[in-house]
């Protein structure tokens, strides 16, 4: 599901900004990965802090 969303967003961004589609999709997917990775680390730390008490 996330891959389809990244592909759709990447294609739209590449169309409107007149950029190559493949590299734009890869950049959008990388940005999504970083957001999920950073948010996951913060959520994990919060869960550990709650369970420690």
Rosetta silent file (secondary structure, phi, psi, omega in degrees, C-alpha in Angstrom):
SEQUENCE: XXXXXXXXXXXXXXXXXXXXXXXXXXXXXXXXXXXXXXXXXXXXXXXXXXXXX
SCORE:     score description
SCORE:     0.000 S_00000001
   1 L     0.000  -45.212 -179.235    0.000    0.000    0.000 S_00000001
   2 H   -64.668  -36.544  178.468    2.767    2.421    0.918 S_00000001
   3 H   -64.341  -39.547  178.235    4.591    1.645   -2.322 S_00000001
   4 H   -65.926  -40.027  178.900    1.512    2.446   -4.397 S_00000001
   5 H   -65.924  -43.637  178.289    1.035    5.732   -2.550 S_00000001
   6 H   -62.641  -39.953  177.433    4.694    6.666   -3.041 S_00000001
   7 H   -64.381  -43.199  179.677    4.437    5.815   -6.733 S_00000001
   8 H   -64.395  -47.860  179.839    1.277    7.875   -7.160 S_00000001
   9 H   -64.217  -43.445  179.144    2.675   10.877   -5.301 S_00000001
  10 H   -61.721  -40.133  178.085    5.995   10.591   -7.120 S_00000001
  11 H   -66.005  -41.293  179.037    4.317   10.482  -10.522 S_00000001
  12 H   -66.503  -42.644  178.296    2.203   13.534   -9.728 S_00000001
  13 H   -63.868  -43.723 -179.456    5.162   15.496   -8.398 S_00000001
  14 H   -65.105  -34.078  178.717    7.274   14.558  -11.408 S_00000001
  15 H   -68.530  -47.859 -174.848    4.485   15.592  -13.789 S_00000001
  16 H   -74.242  -28.249  179.589    3.834   18.969  -12.178 S_00000001
  17 H  -100.927    2.314  178.913    7.504   19.854  -11.676 S_00000001
  18 L    55.475   54.311  179.303    8.637   18.358  -15.010 S_00000001
  19 L  -116.159  161.123  175.179   11.129   15.983  -13.363 S_00000001
  20 L   -62.961  134.352 -172.694   12.163   12.424  -14.253 S_00000001
  21 H   -69.420  -42.420 -176.264    9.551   10.053  -12.827 S_00000001
  22 H   -60.921  -48.713 -178.677   11.820    7.236  -11.625 S_00000001
  23 H   -69.392  -32.506  178.228   14.096    9.372   -9.503 S_00000001
  24 H   -67.562  -40.392  177.478   11.163   11.363   -8.114 S_00000001
  25 H   -63.424  -42.055  179.217    9.402    8.171   -7.007 S_00000001
  26 H   -63.846  -41.151  178.902   12.615    6.987   -5.327 S_00000001
  27 H   -66.461  -39.187  177.787   13.016   10.315   -3.511 S_00000001
  28 H   -65.643  -43.309  178.985    9.384   10.243   -2.322 S_00000001
  29 H   -64.479  -38.173  176.981    9.784    6.652   -1.096 S_00000001
  30 H   -64.380  -42.098  177.968   13.014    7.592    0.702 S_00000001
  31 H   -63.048  -41.771  177.513   11.276   10.515    2.401 S_00000001
  32 H   -62.691  -42.051  178.705    8.427    8.208    3.497 S_00000001
  33 H   -61.170  -44.824 -179.086   10.946    5.705    4.854 S_00000001
  34 H   -64.124  -40.531  178.395   12.758    8.373    6.856 S_00000001
  35 H   -62.440  -46.997 -179.499    9.513    9.691    8.344 S_00000001
  36 H   -66.273  -40.568 -179.390    8.392    6.218    9.372 S_00000001
  37 H   -62.916  -46.868 -179.136   11.863    5.307   10.675 S_00000001
  38 H   -69.699  -40.030  178.506   12.178    8.438   12.815 S_00000001
  39 H   -67.239  -37.249  179.208    8.598    8.254   14.091 S_00000001
  40 H   -64.344  -38.847  178.023    9.011    4.573   14.929 S_00000001
  41 H   -65.503  -40.099  179.182   12.078    5.267   17.042 S_00000001
  42 H   -68.734  -40.397  179.065   10.284    7.959   19.011 S_00000001
  43 H   -66.646  -37.599  179.978    7.239    5.785   19.592 S_00000001
  44 H   -65.175  -41.036  178.937    9.438    2.898   20.700 S_00000001
  45 H   -65.343  -37.919  178.170   11.255    5.100   23.230 S_00000001
  46 H   -65.665  -42.085  179.734    7.931    6.327   24.644 S_00000001
  47 H   -64.815  -38.877  178.292    6.643    2.771   24.990 S_00000001
  48 H   -65.881  -38.347  179.991    9.835    1.725   26.790 S_00000001
  49 H   -67.723  -37.066  179.161    9.525    4.672   29.177 S_00000001
  50 H   -69.142  -41.317 -177.733    5.896    3.803   29.997 S_00000001
  51 H   -75.959  -18.256 -179.114    6.707    0.130   30.620 S_00000001
  52 H   -74.132  -23.156 -175.997    9.739    0.970   32.790 S_00000001
  53 L   -90.629    0.000    0.000    7.551    2.527   35.491 S_00000001
